[in-house]
């Protein structure tokens, strides 16, 4: 039997944004309720090439499939005319151990999973009347976070901060094409937005905690390896509500872990992101809320299985 292989084009045709959002929401809730199996991720760094690789596996209890995923990020690739991110997902039967399919998605499902998780938790934790969004970073994930959050709530203005003015302007043009009002912003202005999402491979904080105003929500999605760091520990100290997608992972290599080791917050001060997606979040109007997302293999498993179902029918 030949293993079916589906490429990025086929996946894009078969999978809708709504399917991704619904699948990721359900998977985050399942993970919060302990209905998943997620071994520790494997990390490799390639400093000479400014690259890294992650291997993640996951299974949701009772699901027909589990997955093993390889995802790479080589951040100098655009200079070579190549995308920064790549990867593939192997879908395996959880009943027979037989390989069901290979999703040669070029990292697409990882990007979608990340975008959905960030948009869902930002929407859930931000004030209902929050309309100004700031993104730190100018790549694919910054674009996805803004456009997918706009699927869930009204976005008035998107402030874009990046190290390269050219890339920040280019992202603003992409967002304009998708109907969003976007403009470049200095880091202090961006950090003062109603909602802030950081989408960078930074190794030191990209914003100053004192610039985040009361009532704001901040989501960090870029700290997925021990050497990375986007959010300052002082911001965790100011936060009234902290969400993590996986407590152990975030403590080991997330911004939450950096803050705990710095003594800025307690080891058990976080709440599972999935628990906050079950209903309206009780947040004081002036509270700063914070989410640290490191990427959970069970979400990859759920999304890959949902995508395969669409591809086969």
Secondary structure, 3 states (H helix, E strand, C coil): CCCEEEEHHHHHHHCCHHHHHHHHHHHHHHHHCCCEECCCCEEEEEHHHCEEEEEEEEEECCCCEEEEEEEEEECCHHHHCCCCEEEEEEEEECCCCCEEEEEECCCHHHHHHHHHHHHHHHHHHCCCCCCEEEEECCCHHHHHHHHHHCCCCCCCEEEEECCCHHHHHHHHHHHHHCCCCEEECCHHHHHCCCEEEECCCCCCCCCCHHHCCCCCEEEECCCCCCCCCCCCHHHHHHCCEEEECCHHHHHHHCHHHHHHHCCCCCCCCEEEHHHHCCCCCCCCCCCCEEEECCCCHHHHHHHHHHHHHHHHC
